């Protein structure tokens, strides 16, 4: 996912399994077939969109990095027995700068007029 998000950030667009394999070559010793399998599974789970490009598939993330992390956080929140307690515990663990960001986000949400 990191390789694909980096390509999107750079404006390079969708990538083939070969592109991803090359990008990971310096970091890990992965077989190309392993990369193909992981990309295929991520596409089937809805994390990646894919389109044909000749005999290959081109993959791109469905969500931004932030959107993906949000979904992970919401999934973790669903696993708790008490969402309110989990949220309070989370808020107690963030920095003062992050508290300010949360306050601003909540203020923006609560100041919006309800739809007519």
Residue pairs with C-beta under 8 A, 6 or more apart in sequence:
1 42
1 47
1 61
1 65
1 68
3 15
3 19
3 20
3 23
3 24
4 14
4 15
4 20
4 48
4 59
4 60
4 61
5 61
5 64
5 65
6 23
7 13
7 14
7 15
7 19
7 23
8 60
8 61
8 64
13 58
13 60
14 50
14 51
14 58
14 59
14 60
15 23
15 58
15 59
15 60
16 53
16 56
16 57
16 58
16 59
17 32
17 35
17 36
17 39
17 56
17 57
17 59
18 32
18 56
20 35
20 39
20 59
21 30
21 32
21 35
24 30
24 35
39 48
39 50
39 57
39 59
40 57
42 48
42 59
43 49
43 50
43 57
43 59
46 62
47 61
47 62
47 63
47 68
48 59
48 60
48 61
48 62
49 59
49 60
49 61
49 62
50 57
50 58
50 59
50 60
51 57
51 58
52 58
61 68
63 71
77 83
77 86
77 87
80 86
91 99
91 102
94 102
